[in-house]
Amino acid sequence: MQEELTAMQEKFCQVFVETGNASEAYRQAYNTENYKPESVHVNACQTLAIAKVSQRVDVLQEEHAKRHNVTIDSLTAEYDELKGLAVGLEQVSSAVSALNGKAKIHGFDKQVLDVNAKITVKVVDLSGNKA
């Protein structure tokens, strides 16, 4: 039988699953007003190491994954379906929007910059001294 969590431990688990940040979860669940960031971090790690807390986090993460069963593959399939509908209705702008959405989830919307540019630096002596 699972040991019951305190209200603060439950809050910690909920926030940790939402944010993925143990320190932030600890700050939101406990009174840390007078704590140094290092103390918050240590206490957050210790809280996460408590067996009943880590077990609750596992349960919440599993529930979260089931509830939000969205993957890049499922989104891609939906964009493909929407693009097909838009093309069938001769809605070009809607088809382009679907393609842009698909490109975005696959990371193709990122601008690529050339960082191999040559830089010339000219040093100017403003002191008035001549070498």
Steps between C-alpha positions, in 0.01 A plus 500: 500500500629846399584724794306827493679819410474824691322784322837665434650181355198460270536862386872438442418196283235686299725799429799280423302309237376829351837678492763225509688719748542363852622830647202689360267229628657530845464881496131474412422225750697617803575831671848579367498875555816493714678221310808545287466355146747226592285398797190487280687278255625262770157474664333448161737214420443345843123528459516338158708215651226409749356171372133591534564835326688347208232231464230769487700692238520182291122451522431864408743489207334185368155661529633815335645304209173316441296819521730687264578225253629741241814420307677652203370205298138558605528872428660429162213270409248767599680767296508264200127439536426872527720578202314237297165650596622851414631390159173318430309820575750703297591701809861575416568721803365231733719238331804727539413555869487123550839460332645779714365334815652168397835668424494669840449181704784339307733795566519628143383849596837593649711758323850380413777756537845479343749547783808463279509868409838681490539779750754778457601695807674835468675625814508875535721671758294786641757598761693724260825321577709402203675169518 
